[in-house]
Amino acid sequence: MLVSDFDYHLPDKLIAQEPLPDRAASRMLVVDRASGIWVDRAFRDFPSYLKPGDCVVINDSRVFPSRLYGQREHGMGRVEVFLTKQISPDALVWVALVRPGKKMRTGERIFISDDLTVEILGRGEFGERTVKLYPRGNLFDVLERTGHVPLPPYIRRSDNPADRDRYQTVFARERGSVAAPTAGLHFTQEILDRCLRAGAEIARVTLHVGLGTFQPLHTEILDDVKLHAESFTIPQETLRAMDASSRVVAVGTTGVRAIESDPAKVETDLFISPGFNFRRTGALLTNFHLPKSSLLVLVSAFAGRELTLAAYQHAVGQEYRFFSYGDCMLIL
């Protein structure tokens, strides 16, 4: 199959630029895989689709201010450093995207603030850089002061103080993501409580969202796709809860990648495409994803490509809100 087989037309006006005032006010397209039928609902109806014995798996990774802006040590103009993956135990060496990247040479330094300097150490296969951070004090305290919320590029505005809360799930715990696990953004504590009252158990995994989730695919042949590895953990209590459940309801594609990966590992580069044998996932709550993305391919593997694209066409026609701050779909 080709990556272009997972394309669809999306008017720019449907790309959500702001979150709704109420997290739980999103629309939800409910798709039944067995019948091929979908129905327009609201996310507040999500708990009504749960039953005793269900295990709802959420990704509790926490987004941190990973986008930095600074000046070149020698030269003019602003430089963006987008941290994507920690690769040293002391959290000072990272994989990063640097713009403008072509002008930045190994050994060059970027001044972010009086408290932070970045040095370019090397270059990766697809233009990413290895960088070293020199903070004055605790790195993550410095990032909280100087970093920006890593809103995706299709949100065509600068981040604002409200994004620090809204581009974060209410159940976020473990710092490490550079993009939000967006299906979780719809939940409020009230909705979580209603899930429990419906008889479902809520279990946690942690997958730190990075290049493996959001970087564009670099090949047209689906079998040639290779994703960047992302770190993840699945607690033993989550494994026990999933094993004891009658159905696992995954919240988000990152949750699916975690629970379908080998829990004994600490990283996953799992690429889920049509033909994949889902061992745990029984239902999926997910946002709408970019055309020709690994996430849309994953959803198509779970629901079927034709049904997925037909449902997306319906969502476009009904003017659902798309992507990170947009609406969602529940696939049963």
BALOBA-1460 file (C-alpha; in Angstrom, 3 decimals):
// residues 332
<rec num="1" residu="m" x="0.000" y="0.000" z="0.000"/>
<rec num="2" residu="l" x="0.997" y="3.624" z="-0.512"/>
<rec num="3" residu="v" x="1.005" y="6.488" z="1.959"/>
<rec num="4" residu="s" x="-1.066" y="8.411" z="-0.607"/>
<rec num="5" residu="d" x="-3.833" y="5.822" z="-0.102"/>
<rec num="6" residu="f" x="-4.514" y="7.569" z="3.225"/>
<rec num="7" residu="d" x="-5.268" y="11.027" z="1.903"/>
<rec num="8" residu="y" x="-8.368" y="13.209" z="2.136"/>
<rec num="9" residu="h" x="-9.320" y="16.817" z="1.460"/>
<rec num="10" residu="l" x="-9.626" y="19.096" z="4.476"/>
<rec num="11" residu="p" x="-10.628" y="22.766" z="4.202"/>
<rec num="12" residu="d" x="-8.352" y="24.973" z="6.276"/>
<rec num="13" residu="k" x="-11.327" y="26.455" z="8.092"/>
<rec num="14" residu="l" x="-11.922" y="23.099" z="9.853"/>
<rec num="15" residu="i" x="-8.502" y="23.043" z="11.546"/>
<rec num="16" residu="a" x="-9.204" y="24.068" z="15.138"/>
<rec num="17" residu="q" x="-7.030" y="27.028" z="16.152"/>
<rec num="18" residu="e" x="-8.301" y="27.343" z="19.730"/>
<rec num="19" residu="p" x="-9.649" y="24.893" z="22.311"/>
<rec num="20" residu="l" x="-13.321" y="25.047" z="23.200"/>
<rec num="21" residu="p" x="-14.111" y="26.855" z="26.471"/>
<rec num="22" residu="d" x="-15.315" y="23.516" z="27.893"/>
<rec num="23" residu="r" x="-12.990" y="20.524" z="27.389"/>
<rec num="24" residu="a" x="-15.879" y="18.075" z="27.262"/>
<rec num="25" residu="a" x="-17.985" y="20.064" z="24.768"/>
<rec num="26" residu="s" x="-16.445" y="18.462" z="21.678"/>
<rec num="27" residu="r" x="-18.441" y="16.519" z="19.141"/>
<rec num="28" residu="m" x="-17.814" y="12.783" z="18.845"/>
<rec num="29" residu="l" x="-18.346" y="10.685" z="15.731"/>
<rec num="30" residu="v" x="-19.131" y="7.130" z="16.846"/>
<rec num="31" residu="v" x="-18.147" y="4.504" z="14.262"/>
<rec num="32" residu="d" x="-19.205" y="0.864" z="14.497"/>
<rec num="33" residu="r" x="-16.733" y="-1.400" z="12.713"/>
<rec num="34" residu="a" x="-19.057" y="-4.384" z="12.460"/>
<rec num="35" residu="s" x="-21.973" y="-2.577" z="10.832"/>
<rec num="36" residu="g" x="-20.033" y="0.162" z="9.063"/>
<rec num="37" residu="i" x="-22.476" y="2.694" z="10.480"/>
<rec num="38" residu="w" x="-21.595" y="5.951" z="12.232"/>
<rec num="39" residu="v" x="-23.617" y="8.403" z="14.281"/>
<rec num="40" residu="d" x="-22.993" y="11.993" z="15.366"/>
<rec num="41" residu="r" x="-22.830" y="12.331" z="19.132"/>
<rec num="42" residu="a" x="-21.149" y="14.506" z="21.769"/>
<rec num="43" residu="f" x="-18.086" y="13.600" z="23.807"/>
<rec num="44" residu="r" x="-20.167" y="13.889" z="26.981"/>
<rec num="45" residu="d" x="-21.861" y="10.695" z="25.767"/>
<rec num="46" residu="f" x="-18.578" y="8.756" z="25.945"/>
<rec num="47" residu="p" x="-19.272" y="7.143" z="29.357"/>
<rec num="48" residu="s" x="-22.602" y="5.813" z="28.053"/>
<rec num="49" residu="y" x="-20.659" y="3.577" z="25.650"/>
<rec num="50" residu="l" x="-18.819" y="1.908" z="28.521"/>
<rec num="51" residu="k" x="-19.951" y="-1.119" z="30.491"/>
<rec num="52" residu="p" x="-18.756" y="-3.124" z="33.508"/>
<rec num="53" residu="g" x="-15.609" y="-5.016" z="32.634"/>
<rec num="54" residu="d" x="-14.202" y="-2.316" z="30.351"/>
<rec num="55" residu="c" x="-10.698" y="-1.008" z="30.954"/>
<rec num="56" residu="v" x="-10.144" y="2.557" z="29.733"/>
<rec num="57" residu="v" x="-6.422" y="3.109" z="29.125"/>
<rec num="58" residu="i" x="-5.158" y="6.707" z="29.285"/>
<rec num="59" residu="n" x="-1.708" y="8.108" z="28.508"/>
<rec num="60" residu="d" x="-0.550" y="10.181" z="31.483"/>
<rec num="61" residu="s" x="2.509" y="11.714" z="29.817"/>
<rec num="62" residu="r" x="2.907" y="15.428" z="30.517"/>
<rec num="63" residu="v" x="3.835" y="18.037" z="27.909"/>
<rec num="64" residu="f" x="6.658" y="20.403" z="28.845"/>
<rec num="65" residu="p" x="7.631" y="23.765" z="27.251"/>
<rec num="66" residu="s" x="9.975" y="22.253" z="24.676"/>
<rec num="67" residu="r" x="10.020" y="24.994" z="22.021"/>
<rec num="68" residu="l" x="12.823" y="27.497" z="22.502"/>
<rec num="69" residu="y" x="13.650" y="30.728" z="20.678"/>
<rec num="70" residu="g" x="17.058" y="32.369" z="20.701"/>
<rec num="71" residu="q" x="19.862" y="34.060" z="18.779"/>
<rec num="72" residu="r" x="22.913" y="32.586" z="17.041"/>
<rec num="73" residu="e" x="26.231" y="33.160" z="18.716"/>
<rec num="74" residu="h" x="27.602" y="34.456" z="15.387"/>
<rec num="75" residu="g" x="24.906" y="35.794" z="13.108"/>
<rec num="76" residu="m" x="21.562" y="37.523" z="12.985"/>
<rec num="77" residu="g" x="17.986" y="36.310" z="13.121"/>
<rec num="78" residu="r" x="15.886" y="34.213" z="15.447"/>
<rec num="79" residu="v" x="16.557" y="30.487" z="15.828"/>
<rec num="80" residu="e" x="13.978" y="27.931" z="16.952"/>
<rec num="81" residu="v" x="15.102" y="24.861" z="18.887"/>
<rec num="82" residu="f" x="12.375" y="22.272" z="19.363"/>
<rec num="83" residu="l" x="13.428" y="19.577" z="21.813"/>
<rec num="84" residu="t" x="11.975" y="16.205" z="20.817"/>
<rec num="85" residu="k" x="13.725" y="13.471" z="22.803"/>
<rec num="86" residu="q" x="16.006" y="13.295" z="25.827"/>
<rec num="87" residu="i" x="19.008" y="11.059" z="25.122"/>
<rec num="88" residu="s" x="21.265" y="11.541" z="28.171"/>
<rec num="89" residu="p" x="20.448" y="10.550" z="31.766"/>
<rec num="90" residu="d" x="21.224" y="14.071" z="33.011"/>
<rec num="91" residu="a" x="18.622" y="15.518" z="30.566"/>
<rec num="92" residu="l" x="21.204" y="17.839" z="28.999"/>
<rec num="93" residu="v" x="21.597" y="16.115" z="25.590"/>
<rec num="94" residu="w" x="18.574" y="15.991" z="23.285"/>
<rec num="95" residu="v" x="17.414" y="15.276" z="19.775"/>
<rec num="96" residu="a" x="15.949" y="18.528" z="18.451"/>
<rec num="97" residu="l" x="14.566" y="20.177" z="15.348"/>
<rec num="98" residu="v" x="16.404" y="23.429" z="14.636"/>
<rec num="99" residu="r" x="15.182" y="26.164" z="12.298"/>
<rec num="100" residu="p" x="16.776" y="27.522" z="10.181"/>
<rec num="101" residu="g" x="18.635" y="24.233" z="10.297"/>
<rec num="102" residu="k" x="20.842" y="24.496" z="7.210"/>
<rec num="103" residu="k" x="22.725" y="27.464" z="8.629"/>
<rec num="104" residu="m" x="23.436" y="25.852" z="11.980"/>
<rec num="105" residu="r" x="26.763" y="24.018" z="12.053"/>
<rec num="106" residu="t" x="28.185" y="21.568" z="14.558"/>
<rec num="107" residu="g" x="29.734" y="23.428" z="17.458"/>
<rec num="108" residu="e" x="27.614" y="26.548" z="17.029"/>
<rec num="109" residu="r" x="25.831" y="27.950" z="20.060"/>
<rec num="110" residu="i" x="22.408" y="29.519" z="20.440"/>
<rec num="111" residu="f" x="21.627" y="31.918" z="23.261"/>
<rec num="112" residu="i" x="18.082" y="31.291" z="24.527"/>
<rec num="113" residu="s" x="18.182" y="33.445" z="27.664"/>
<rec num="114" residu="d" x="20.520" y="34.506" z="30.437"/>
<rec num="115" residu="d" x="19.788" y="31.088" z="31.972"/>
<rec num="116" residu="l" x="20.106" y="28.823" z="28.924"/>
<rec num="117" residu="t" x="22.479" y="28.213" z="26.015"/>
<rec num="118" residu="v" x="22.214" y="25.442" z="23.391"/>
<rec num="119" residu="e" x="25.132" y="23.890" z="21.483"/>
<rec num="120" residu="i" x="24.778" y="21.924" z="18.226"/>
<rec num="121" residu="l" x="26.548" y="18.561" z="18.572"/>
<rec num="122" residu="g" x="25.553" y="16.717" z="15.391"/>
<rec num="123" residu="r" x="23.030" y="16.088" z="12.622"/>
<rec num="124" residu="g" x="20.546" y="13.228" z="12.135"/>
<rec num="125" residu="e" x="19.248" y="11.367" z="9.093"/>
<rec num="126" residu="f" x="16.240" y="13.591" z="8.464"/>
<rec num="127" residu="g" x="17.743" y="16.916" z="9.486"/>
<rec num="128" residu="e" x="17.200" y="16.642" z="13.228"/>
<rec num="129" residu="r" x="20.057" y="17.800" z="15.420"/>
<rec num="130" residu="t" x="21.720" y="16.490" z="18.548"/>
<rec num="131" residu="v" x="22.049" y="19.396" z="20.959"/>
<rec num="132" residu="k" x="23.453" y="19.990" z="24.422"/>
<rec num="133" residu="l" x="21.767" y="22.341" z="26.865"/>
<rec num="134" residu="y" x="23.663" y="24.528" z="29.317"/>
<rec num="135" residu="p" x="21.147" y="25.755" z="31.911"/>
<rec num="136" residu="r" x="21.874" y="27.948" z="34.888"/>
<rec num="137" residu="g" x="20.104" y="25.915" z="37.545"/>
<rec num="138" residu="n" x="17.650" y="23.036" z="37.121"/>
<rec num="139" residu="l" x="16.923" y="22.521" z="33.419"/>
<rec num="140" residu="f" x="13.195" y="21.967" z="33.699"/>
<rec num="141" residu="d" x="12.782" y="24.979" z="35.975"/>
<rec num="142" residu="v" x="14.571" y="27.023" z="33.306"/>
<rec num="143" residu="l" x="12.373" y="25.559" z="30.558"/>
<rec num="144" residu="e" x="9.240" y="26.453" z="32.518"/>
<rec num="145" residu="r" x="10.419" y="30.074" z="32.533"/>
<rec num="146" residu="t" x="11.812" y="30.376" z="29.013"/>
<rec num="147" residu="g" x="10.223" y="27.622" z="26.917"/>
<rec num="148" residu="h" x="7.042" y="27.782" z="24.865"/>
<rec num="149" residu="v" x="4.152" y="25.326" z="24.598"/>
<rec num="150" residu="p" x="4.919" y="23.156" z="21.533"/>
<rec num="151" residu="l" x="1.734" y="23.806" z="19.580"/>
<rec num="152" residu="p" x="1.770" y="21.991" z="16.219"/>
<rec num="153" residu="p" x="2.440" y="24.046" z="13.068"/>
<rec num="154" residu="y" x="-1.147" y="23.818" z="11.795"/>
<rec num="155" residu="i" x="-2.179" y="25.993" z="14.751"/>
<rec num="156" residu="r" x="-1.211" y="29.243" z="13.105"/>
<rec num="157" residu="r" x="-0.634" y="31.410" z="16.136"/>
<rec num="158" residu="s" x="1.838" y="31.807" z="18.957"/>
<rec num="159" residu="d" x="1.213" y="29.982" z="22.193"/>
<rec num="160" residu="n" x="-0.414" y="31.907" z="25.023"/>
<rec num="161" residu="p" x="-0.629" y="31.373" z="28.806"/>
<rec num="162" residu="a" x="-3.935" y="29.493" z="28.476"/>
<rec num="163" residu="d" x="-2.237" y="26.817" z="26.340"/>
<rec num="164" residu="r" x="-0.123" y="25.761" z="29.332"/>
<rec num="165" residu="d" x="-3.303" y="24.306" z="30.809"/>
<rec num="166" residu="r" x="-5.370" y="23.442" z="27.761"/>
<rec num="167" residu="y" x="-2.618" y="21.663" z="25.787"/>
<rec num="168" residu="q" x="-2.357" y="19.267" z="28.718"/>
<rec num="169" residu="t" x="-4.658" y="16.479" z="29.875"/>
<rec num="170" residu="v" x="-6.196" y="16.737" z="33.340"/>
<rec num="171" residu="f" x="-4.554" y="13.406" z="34.226"/>
<rec num="172" residu="a" x="-1.021" y="14.299" z="33.021"/>
<rec num="173" residu="r" x="1.683" y="13.163" z="35.468"/>
<rec num="174" residu="e" x="4.937" y="12.064" z="33.886"/>
<rec num="175" residu="r" x="6.839" y="14.883" z="32.151"/>
<rec num="176" residu="g" x="8.308" y="13.998" z="28.779"/>
<rec num="177" residu="s" x="5.992" y="14.712" z="25.816"/>
<rec num="178" residu="v" x="6.595" y="17.384" z="23.203"/>
<rec num="179" residu="a" x="3.073" y="17.047" z="21.811"/>
<rec num="180" residu="a" x="-0.143" y="16.354" z="23.669"/>
<rec num="181" residu="p" x="-1.838" y="12.931" z="23.554"/>
<rec num="182" residu="t" x="-4.785" y="14.818" z="22.152"/>
<rec num="183" residu="a" x="-7.633" y="12.311" z="22.604"/>
<rec num="184" residu="g" x="-7.156" y="12.800" z="26.331"/>
<rec num="185" residu="l" x="-7.686" y="16.564" z="26.110"/>
<rec num="186" residu="h" x="-11.469" y="16.099" z="26.094"/>
<rec num="187" residu="f" x="-11.625" y="14.556" z="29.555"/>
<rec num="188" residu="t" x="-12.621" y="16.393" z="32.706"/>
<rec num="189" residu="q" x="-12.712" y="14.949" z="36.190"/>
<rec num="190" residu="e" x="-16.499" y="14.747" z="35.864"/>
<rec num="191" residu="i" x="-16.200" y="12.577" z="32.748"/>
<rec num="192" residu="l" x="-13.618" y="10.351" z="34.434"/>
<rec num="193" residu="d" x="-15.963" y="9.916" z="37.400"/>
<rec num="194" residu="r" x="-18.819" y="8.977" z="35.066"/>
<rec num="195" residu="c" x="-16.592" y="6.363" z="33.409"/>
<rec num="196" residu="l" x="-16.037" y="4.796" z="36.826"/>
<rec num="197" residu="r" x="-19.749" y="4.914" z="37.645"/>
<rec num="198" residu="a" x="-20.414" y="3.098" z="34.362"/>
<rec num="199" residu="g" x="-18.393" y="0.207" z="35.781"/>
<rec num="200" residu="a" x="-15.222" y="0.746" z="33.776"/>
<rec num="201" residu="e" x="-11.747" y="0.690" z="35.253"/>
<rec num="202" residu="i" x="-9.271" y="3.438" z="34.341"/>
<rec num="203" residu="a" x="-5.657" y="2.366" z="33.841"/>
<rec num="204" residu="r" x="-2.579" y="4.381" z="32.937"/>
<rec num="205" residu="v" x="0.288" y="4.008" z="30.531"/>
<rec num="206" residu="t" x="3.012" y="6.525" z="29.803"/>
<rec num="207" residu="l" x="4.205" y="7.115" z="26.258"/>
<rec num="208" residu="h" x="6.218" y="10.281" z="25.738"/>
<rec num="209" residu="v" x="5.029" y="11.738" z="22.466"/>
<rec num="210" residu="g" x="7.861" y="12.665" z="20.113"/>
<rec num="211" residu="l" x="8.937" y="12.394" z="16.484"/>
<rec num="212" residu="g" x="7.562" y="8.859" z="16.195"/>
<rec num="213" residu="t" x="4.046" y="10.238" z="16.575"/>
<rec num="214" residu="f" x="4.022" y="13.536" z="14.734"/>
<rec num="215" residu="q" x="6.840" y="13.636" z="12.182"/>
<rec num="216" residu="p" x="5.660" y="13.358" z="8.543"/>
<rec num="217" residu="l" x="6.284" y="10.084" z="6.778"/>
<rec num="218" residu="h" x="9.357" y="10.202" z="4.513"/>
<rec num="219" residu="t" x="8.485" y="7.412" z="2.095"/>
<rec num="220" residu="e" x="5.610" y="6.618" z="-0.226"/>
<rec num="221" residu="i" x="5.765" y="2.831" z="0.260"/>
<rec num="222" residu="l" x="3.953" y="1.862" z="3.452"/>
<rec num="223" residu="d" x="6.152" y="-1.179" z="4.042"/>
<rec num="224" residu="d" x="9.223" y="1.095" z="4.068"/>
<rec num="225" residu="v" x="7.988" y="3.343" z="6.883"/>
<rec num="226" residu="k" x="10.292" y="3.478" z="9.913"/>
<rec num="227" residu="l" x="9.207" y="5.519" z="12.925"/>
<rec num="228" residu="h" x="11.424" y="7.166" z="15.518"/>
<rec num="229" residu="a" x="11.412" y="5.310" z="18.828"/>
<rec num="230" residu="e" x="9.480" y="6.800" z="21.742"/>
<rec num="231" residu="s" x="9.943" y="5.882" z="25.393"/>
<rec num="232" residu="f" x="7.050" y="4.219" z="27.201"/>
<rec num="233" residu="t" x="6.146" y="2.276" z="30.317"/>
<rec num="234" residu="i" x="3.196" y="0.077" z="31.195"/>
<rec num="235" residu="p" x="2.756" y="-0.486" z="34.951"/>
<rec num="236" residu="q" x="2.115" y="-4.040" z="36.116"/>
<rec num="237" residu="e" x="-1.268" y="-2.979" z="37.522"/>
<rec num="238" residu="t" x="-2.264" y="-1.783" z="34.044"/>
<rec num="239" residu="l" x="-1.239" y="-5.093" z="32.500"/>
<rec num="240" residu="r" x="-3.301" y="-6.933" z="35.125"/>
<rec num="241" residu="a" x="-6.298" y="-4.638" z="34.562"/>
<rec num="242" residu="m" x="-6.189" y="-5.173" z="30.794"/>
<rec num="243" residu="d" x="-5.841" y="-8.937" z="31.172"/>
<rec num="244" residu="a" x="-8.833" y="-9.039" z="33.516"/>
<rec num="245" residu="s" x="-11.041" y="-6.806" z="31.371"/>
<rec num="246" residu="s" x="-13.666" y="-7.802" z="28.851"/>
<rec num="247" residu="r" x="-12.668" y="-4.919" z="26.550"/>
<rec num="248" residu="v" x="-9.753" y="-2.480" z="26.437"/>
<rec num="249" residu="v" x="-10.794" y="1.021" z="25.366"/>
<rec num="250" residu="a" x="-7.664" y="2.889" z="24.298"/>
<rec num="251" residu="v" x="-7.691" y="6.667" z="24.647"/>
<rec num="252" residu="g" x="-5.565" y="7.913" z="21.770"/>
<rec num="253" residu="t" x="-3.275" y="6.419" z="19.174"/>
<rec num="254" residu="t" x="-0.325" y="6.828" z="21.560"/>
<rec num="255" residu="g" x="-2.138" y="4.601" z="24.035"/>
<rec num="256" residu="v" x="-2.625" y="2.022" z="21.301"/>
<rec num="257" residu="r" x="1.063" y="2.065" z="20.351"/>
<rec num="258" residu="a" x="1.984" y="1.546" z="23.996"/>
<rec num="259" residu="i" x="-0.366" y="-1.318" z="24.790"/>
<rec num="260" residu="e" x="0.327" y="-3.097" z="21.494"/>
<rec num="261" residu="s" x="4.102" y="-2.939" z="22.077"/>
<rec num="262" residu="d" x="6.214" y="-5.353" z="24.104"/>
<rec num="263" residu="p" x="5.778" y="-4.176" z="27.726"/>
<rec num="264" residu="a" x="9.230" y="-5.466" z="28.612"/>
<rec num="265" residu="k" x="10.841" y="-2.793" z="26.430"/>
<rec num="266" residu="v" x="11.445" y="0.860" z="27.306"/>
<rec num="267" residu="e" x="11.044" y="2.240" z="23.773"/>
<rec num="268" residu="t" x="8.772" y="1.490" z="20.851"/>
<rec num="269" residu="d" x="9.068" y="2.240" z="17.147"/>
<rec num="270" residu="l" x="5.945" y="0.196" z="16.365"/>
<rec num="271" residu="f" x="4.271" y="1.240" z="13.111"/>
<rec num="272" residu="i" x="0.688" y="-0.019" z="12.960"/>
<rec num="273" residu="s" x="-0.725" y="-0.370" z="9.458"/>
<rec num="274" residu="p" x="-3.525" y="-2.382" z="7.811"/>
<rec num="275" residu="g" x="-3.078" y="-6.079" z="8.466"/>
<rec num="276" residu="f" x="-1.785" y="-5.530" z="11.987"/>
<rec num="277" residu="n" x="-3.062" y="-8.011" z="14.571"/>
<rec num="278" residu="f" x="-4.438" y="-6.005" z="17.503"/>
<rec num="279" residu="r" x="-3.848" y="-8.095" z="20.618"/>
<rec num="280" residu="r" x="-5.342" y="-5.779" z="23.232"/>
<rec num="281" residu="t" x="-7.219" y="-2.841" z="21.702"/>
<rec num="282" residu="g" x="-10.978" y="-3.431" z="21.600"/>
<rec num="283" residu="a" x="-12.188" y="0.145" z="21.067"/>
<rec num="284" residu="l" x="-10.447" y="3.423" z="20.310"/>
<rec num="285" residu="l" x="-11.160" y="7.047" z="21.166"/>
<rec num="286" residu="t" x="-9.108" y="9.298" z="18.905"/>
<rec num="287" residu="n" x="-8.988" y="12.768" z="17.428"/>
<rec num="288" residu="f" x="-9.014" y="13.380" z="13.679"/>
<rec num="289" residu="h" x="-5.553" y="13.140" z="12.142"/>
<rec num="290" residu="l" x="-3.585" y="14.693" z="9.308"/>
<rec num="291" residu="p" x="-3.793" y="13.230" z="5.813"/>
<rec num="292" residu="k" x="-1.057" y="10.708" z="4.987"/>
<rec num="293" residu="s" x="0.086" y="10.514" z="8.613"/>
<rec num="294" residu="s" x="1.131" y="7.451" z="10.600"/>
<rec num="295" residu="l" x="-1.768" y="8.156" z="12.970"/>
<rec num="296" residu="l" x="-4.370" y="8.028" z="10.202"/>
<rec num="297" residu="v" x="-2.759" y="4.791" z="8.991"/>
<rec num="298" residu="l" x="-3.088" y="3.375" z="12.531"/>
<rec num="299" residu="v" x="-6.777" y="4.319" z="12.727"/>
<rec num="300" residu="s" x="-7.316" y="2.762" z="9.299"/>
<rec num="301" residu="a" x="-5.651" y="-0.436" z="10.498"/>
<rec num="302" residu="f" x="-8.131" y="-0.612" z="13.363"/>
<rec num="303" residu="a" x="-11.349" y="0.468" z="11.576"/>
<rec num="304" residu="g" x="-10.525" y="-0.383" z="7.955"/>
<rec num="305" residu="r" x="-9.257" y="2.116" z="5.400"/>
<rec num="306" residu="e" x="-12.486" y="2.504" z="3.433"/>
<rec num="307" residu="l" x="-14.639" y="2.950" z="6.546"/>
<rec num="308" residu="t" x="-12.159" y="5.365" z="8.085"/>
<rec num="309" residu="l" x="-11.933" y="7.579" z="5.012"/>
<rec num="310" residu="a" x="-15.712" y="7.506" z="4.547"/>
<rec num="311" residu="a" x="-16.178" y="8.580" z="8.174"/>
<rec num="312" residu="y" x="-13.622" y="11.343" z="7.682"/>
<rec num="313" residu="q" x="-15.502" y="12.520" z="4.587"/>
<rec num="314" residu="h" x="-18.678" y="12.654" z="6.672"/>
<rec num="315" residu="a" x="-16.869" y="14.613" z="9.400"/>
<rec num="316" residu="v" x="-15.632" y="17.129" z="6.833"/>
<rec num="317" residu="g" x="-19.143" y="17.487" z="5.417"/>
<rec num="318" residu="q" x="-20.568" y="18.038" z="8.901"/>
<rec num="319" residu="e" x="-17.796" y="20.545" z="9.669"/>
<rec num="320" residu="y" x="-16.255" y="18.764" z="12.612"/>
<rec num="321" residu="r" x="-13.244" y="20.513" z="14.115"/>
<rec num="322" residu="f" x="-9.979" y="18.760" z="13.223"/>
<rec num="323" residu="f" x="-6.633" y="17.920" z="14.829"/>
<rec num="324" residu="s" x="-5.239" y="18.687" z="18.298"/>
<rec num="325" residu="y" x="-7.857" y="21.142" z="19.587"/>
<rec num="326" residu="g" x="-10.617" y="19.562" z="17.513"/>
<rec num="327" residu="d" x="-13.356" y="16.969" z="17.913"/>
<rec num="328" residu="c" x="-12.994" y="13.210" z="18.296"/>
<rec num="329" residu="m" x="-14.247" y="9.850" z="17.107"/>
<rec num="330" residu="l" x="-15.022" y="6.686" z="19.040"/>
<rec num="331" residu="i" x="-14.423" y="3.490" z="17.081"/>
<rec num="332" residu="l" x="-16.242" y="0.441" z="18.446"/>
